[in-house]
Amino acid sequence: MFCAAQFGHVGLMRLVVEFGAEIHARNADEATPLILASFHGNLDCIAELLRARADVNACDADKYTSLMWAAFKGRREAAVYLIEHGADMSVKSKEGNSALTYAAYSGCEELVDFMLDRG
């Protein structure tokens, strides 16, 4: 599941979800498949995982959420999708930063504007 999430293999993602793979599994960094898909901007995998009821606000070992990673990497479409599907923009990382901070850091002005408009 982690490879499918990382490399955007949505067909494989659907298959492993259908066969009961643990969508809340964690890797050594405590990242979930949704966090990996968001980090890499794999929107189809993000959508599939959310359809399977993955926790949109799960955090990794550093308390980064999927939204924070998408914002940090400048993955605007992924971040917007996550927000539209319940990602909490107010969550803070271990360093005390929010997804908005990471969006600004990435230089993705469209994402920053979207997030500011959403409150």
Phi, psi and omega in degrees: 000321181296319178295318178299316180295316183293317187262003174075029179273082187294326178298315177295321178301312179301317182297312182290328175293315180301324181270012170089022177299149181284105183287345179259014179301156181234144174267191183297334178266010182065019176280145176266168174302324178295321177297316179296316179298322180290317177305319183267358177071028182274084189300319180296322177290322176301312180299317180296317180294321178291325174298328179275006176074037172295150180284108184294340182251015177297147181244153173271192184298332179264011179067028174271133176268173175302318179298318179299316180293318178298317179295314180302320182274000179072027180273077187304310182299318179295315181297315179299316179299316180298316179298315180294344179247027168100005179297134182274113182284349184269352180297142180248143176285177178302329179278354180090015180261151177258173177299325178299319177301316181290326176296317178296317179300322182288343181082013181274086185299322179298320179291317178302312180300316179301313182294320178295321177296326181280347177086000000 
